[in-house]
Amino acid sequence: NILELGPENASQVILSNPVLNEGALEELMKDQYLKPKVLSTYFDIRKGVEGSLQKALYYLCEAADDAVRSGSQLLVLSDRSDRLEPTRPSIPIMLAVGAVHQHLIQNGLRMSASIVADTAQCFSTHHFACLVGYGASAVCPYLALETCRQWRLSNKTVAFMRNGKIPTVTIEQAQKNYTKAVNAGLLKILSKMGISLLSSYCGAQIFEIYGLGQDVVDLAFTGSVSKISGLTFDELARETL
């Protein structure tokens, strides 16, 4: 409770920006006070596609609820996996973040934990803005960062740098440039809405939805305007496949 002054309120993790690299996420995961909990965002289609996505979201929300009630103050929704399994596709990360965010609000637990998205599905500024706008405090775009590293190590990039066609940068600088570009884009989006703080944008849901059915909106994006309706959970599952 931010209205009750006490030493426990001073024990907080302050992020300089919402874009985390793997090292920063690893540091958060080591924080014993936060008691971080990783929740895998996959759905199982071995018994059929119909109902699989909605069922997986239900179990994900219940797992998040149990984690927060057990003392976890950091939920990491992750689609990171050691291997690809055709029968276990990843839940769209927006759905996962939105569903957990809304579930915790409805159960009075949202202020007890923060949500971080560890995802390969986020790489553009709009992706970050949507995830933050629907409840994520930070995002680790691990595939985008890996792409930066692969770009820097490619023979073509090395040749361009050697010939002076592009500035010479290290792998670390390439990743920092990507993060800087994303942050600049987020600031531009915030300024257009007249918002000065990212914390004020987090969970604000300042969007209008096009192309999602009311059942999807009610579960994951409660309160957002969706005038034309659209895809159901089963249709989204098939699109994901």
C-alpha positions in Angstrom: 0.0 0.0 0.0 1.7 3.2 -1.2 -0.3 5.3 1.2 1.2 3.5 4.2 4.8 4.6 4.9 7.2 1.9 6.0 10.6 0.4 5.3 9.1 -2.3 3.1 8.0 0.3 0.5 11.7 1.3 0.0 12.5 -2.3 -1.2 11.8 -1.9 -4.9 13.4 -2.6 -8.2 13.5 0.5 -10.4 14.1 -0.1 -14.2 15.6 2.6 -16.3 13.6 1.5 -19.3 11.2 -1.3 -20.1 13.5 -3.2 -22.6 15.4 -5.9 -20.8 18.3 -7.9 -22.2 18.9 -11.4 -21.1 21.5 -10.3 -18.5 19.1 -7.9 -16.9 16.3 -10.5 -16.8 18.7 -13.0 -15.2 19.5 -10.4 -12.5 15.8 -10.0 -11.7 15.4 -13.7 -11.6 18.1 -13.9 -8.9 16.3 -11.4 -6.6 15.2 -13.4 -3.6 12.9 -10.7 -2.3 10.9 -10.6 -5.5 10.5 -14.4 -5.5 10.2 -14.5 -9.3 8.0 -17.1 -11.0 8.4 -18.2 -14.6 5.1 -19.2 -16.3 5.4 -20.9 -19.6 3.0 -19.6 -22.3 2.2 -22.6 -24.5 -1.0 -24.4 -25.3 -1.5 -28.1 -26.0 -3.3 -29.2 -29.2 -2.8 -33.0 -28.9 -6.5 -33.4 -28.1 -7.6 -30.9 -30.8 -7.4 -27.2 -31.5 -10.9 -26.4 -30.4 -10.9 -25.0 -26.9 -7.1 -25.6 -26.4 -6.1 -21.9 -26.3 -8.9 -20.8 -24.0 -8.1 -23.7 -21.7 -4.4 -22.8 -21.6 -5.2 -19.2 -20.7 -7.4 -20.4 -17.9 -4.6 -22.6 -16.5 -2.0 -19.7 -17.0 -4.2 -17.3 -15.0 -4.7 -19.8 -12.2 -0.9 -20.5 -12.1 -0.3 -16.7 -11.9 -2.9 -16.4 -9.1 -1.3 -19.2 -7.1 2.1 -17.7 -7.6 1.1 -14.3 -6.3 -0.8 -15.7 -3.3 2.4 -17.7 -2.5 4.4 -14.5 -2.3 5.8 -14.0 -5.8 6.1 -10.3 -6.7 7.4 -10.9 -10.2 5.6 -13.0 -12.9 7.7 -13.8 -16.0 5.5 -14.9 -18.9 7.9 -16.8 -21.2 7.6 -18.4 -24.6 11.3 -19.4 -24.4 11.8 -23.2 -25.1 14.8 -25.5 -25.6 13.1 -27.1 -28.6 10.2 -26.6 -30.9 7.2 -28.9 -30.4 4.5 -28.9 -33.1 1.9 -30.0 -30.5 2.8 -27.1 -28.2 2.5 -23.8 -30.0 3.1 -20.5 -28.1 0.2 -18.5 -26.9 0.2 -15.0 -28.5 2.1 -13.0 -25.9 -0.5 -10.1 -26.0 -3.2 -12.6 -25.0 -1.1 -14.1 -22.2 -0.1 -10.7 -20.7 -3.6 -9.3 -21.0 -5.3 -12.3 -19.6 -3.0 -12.5 -16.5 -3.3 -8.7 -16.0 -7.1 -8.8 -16.0 -7.3 -11.9 -13.9 -5.2 -10.4 -11.2 -7.2 -7.2 -11.2 -10.5 -9.1 -10.8 -9.1 -11.0 -7.9 -7.6 -7.9 -6.2 -4.0 -9.1 -6.6 -2.7 -6.9 -9.4 -0.8 -4.5 -7.1 1.0 -7.4 -5.5 3.1 -8.4 -8.5 4.7 -7.1 -11.7 4.5 -8.8 -15.1 7.5 -9.2 -17.4 7.1 -10.7 -20.9 10.1 -12.9 -22.0 9.2 -13.3 -25.7 10.3 -13.9 -29.2 7.1 -12.3 -30.5 8.0 -8.7 -29.7 10.4 -6.7 -31.9 8.7 -3.5 -33.2 7.9 -0.4 -31.2 4.2 -1.0 -31.5 4.6 -4.5 -30.0 6.3 -3.0 -26.9 3.6 -0.3 -26.6 0.8 -2.8 -26.7 2.4 -5.1 -24.2 3.1 -2.2 -21.7 -0.3 -0.8 -22.4 -2.0 -4.0 -21.4 0.0 -4.6 -18.2 3.7 -5.6 -18.8 6.2 -3.6 -16.7 9.1 -4.7 -19.0 9.8 -6.9 -22.0 12.8 -9.1 -22.8 12.7 -9.5 -26.7 15.2 -12.3 -26.7 14.8 -13.1 -30.4 15.2 -9.5 -31.5 18.4 -9.3 -29.4 19.7 -12.5 -30.9 19.0 -11.1 -34.3 21.1 -8.0 -33.4 24.0 -10.4 -32.5 23.6 -12.5 -35.6 23.6 -9.3 -37.7 26.8 -8.0 -36.1 28.5 -11.4 -36.7 27.5 -11.9 -40.3 30.2 -11.7 -43.0 28.3 -9.0 -44.9 28.1 -6.7 -41.8 31.8 -7.3 -41.1 32.7 -6.5 -44.7 30.7 -3.3 -44.6 32.4 -2.2 -41.4 35.8 -3.0 -42.8 35.1 -1.0 -45.9 33.8 2.0 -44.0 30.3 1.7 -45.4 28.7 1.6 -42.0 30.1 2.6 -38.5 32.0 -0.1 -36.6 30.1 -1.3 -33.6 30.5 -4.1 -31.1 27.8 -6.7 -30.4 27.0 -4.9 -27.2 26.6 -1.6 -29.0 24.4 -3.2 -31.6 22.0 -4.4 -28.9 22.1 -1.0 -27.2 21.3 0.8 -30.4 18.2 -1.5 -30.8 17.1 -0.8 -27.2 17.7 3.0 -27.7 15.6 3.0 -30.9 12.7 1.1 -29.2 12.8 3.5 -26.2 12.8 6.5 -28.5 9.8 5.1 -30.3 7.9 4.5 -27.0 8.6 8.1 -26.0 7.1 9.3 -29.3 4.0 7.2 -28.7 3.6 8.4 -25.2 4.1 12.1 -26.2 1.3 11.7 -28.8 -1.1 10.6 -26.1 0.0 13.4 -23.8 1.5 11.0 -21.3 4.8 11.8 -19.6 5.6 8.6 -17.6 5.7 5.1 -18.8 4.3 4.0 -15.5 1.2 6.0 -16.3 0.9 4.2 -19.7 1.4 0.7 -18.1 -2.0 -1.0 -18.1 -3.8 2.1 -19.3 -5.3 0.2 -22.4 -5.5 3.4 -24.6 -6.3 1.3 -27.7 -9.3 0.5 -29.8 -9.4 -3.2 -31.0 -10.1 -4.2 -34.6 -10.8 -7.8 -35.4 -11.1 -9.6 -32.1 -14.3 -11.3 -30.8 -16.0 -10.2 -27.7 -15.1 -13.4 -25.8 -11.4 -12.6 -26.4 -11.8 -9.0 -25.4 -13.7 -9.8 -22.2 -11.0 -12.3 -21.1 -7.8 -10.5 -22.0 -8.6 -6.9 -22.9 -11.5 -6.1 -20.6 -12.9 -2.6 -21.1 -11.2 -2.0 -24.5 -13.5 -0.8 -27.3 -14.1 -3.5 -30.1 -16.8 -2.2 -32.4 -16.6 -4.8 -35.2 -15.9 -8.0 -33.3 -13.8 -10.6 -35.1 -11.7 -13.7 -34.3 -12.6 -16.2 -31.6 -10.2 -18.1 -29.5 -10.3 -21.2 -31.8 -9.7 -19.0 -34.8 -6.7 -17.3 -33.0 -5.4 -20.8 -32.2 -5.6 -21.8 -35.8 -3.9 -18.5 -36.9 -1.1 -19.3 -34.4 -0.6 -22.7 -35.8 
